[in-house]
Amino acid sequence: MEIILWLIVALSFILGFLGIIYPILPSVILFWVGFLVYNFFIGDELSWMFWVIAGALTLICLVSDVVANSYFVKKFGGSKKGELSAVIGAILGMFIYPPFGVIFVPFVFVFAVEYIQLKDINAAFKAALGSFLAFISSAIFDVIIYIFLVIFFLLDVFVY
């Protein structure tokens, strides 16, 4: 039975990483599934320090995706409507042509909104490029956080 539980933990981590390129999978929640399965069904309790750090990093991951979209669109000359369209596009993109929809739908939304407002194709493209860079930076940030979470989990389980 313990082997099956460890497989569930490993599978939840693998699916968590896949969620970066296939965002319909709730990445950070999948990592928590693995943590909770271990904590309640396999081994000793994870340390309080683990739970505090994992909780803080989870909040950071959840907030960073939305903040990155807003920040990069704004930095690349987008308007408030462009920022909002990037967020809406990211959410809809999860369901429209996954996994690529999360990249292309916000790009198209921002481009369309900015072009309609400004009638300047270069400015609209620049703002839309901001939504693309937001996705890339957010994905890289998430990978770093998820690797840290897995390493910290393994250290807590096998070393501490």
DAZI-V799261 format. One line per field, one symbol per residue. ss: DSSP state (~ for helix, > for strand, _ for the rest). phi: phi as a letter, one per 30 degrees, with the letter a starting at -180 (. if undefined). psi: psi as a letter, one per 40 degrees, with the letter a starting at -180 (. if undefined). Layout:
ss: ???
phi: ???
psi: ???
//
This chain:
ss: _~~~~~~~~~~~~~~~~~~~~_____~~~~~~~~~~~~~~~~_____~~~~~~~~~~~~~~~~~~~~~~~~~~~~____~~~~~~~~~~~~~~_______~~~~~~~~~~~~~~~~~~__~~~~~~~~~~~~~~~~~~~~~~~~~~~~~~~~~~~~~~__
phi: .dddddddedddddddddddcbddddedddddeddddddcbcbddddddeddddddddddddddddddeddddddcjdcdddddddddddddddcchdddddddddedddeddddddchbddddddddddddddddddddddeddddddddddddddccd
psi: ddddddddddddddddddedegedhgcddddddddddddeecaiiiiddddddddddddddddddddddddddddfeiidddddddddddddddehfieeddddddddddddddddddfhddddddddddddddddddddddddddddddddddddded.
//
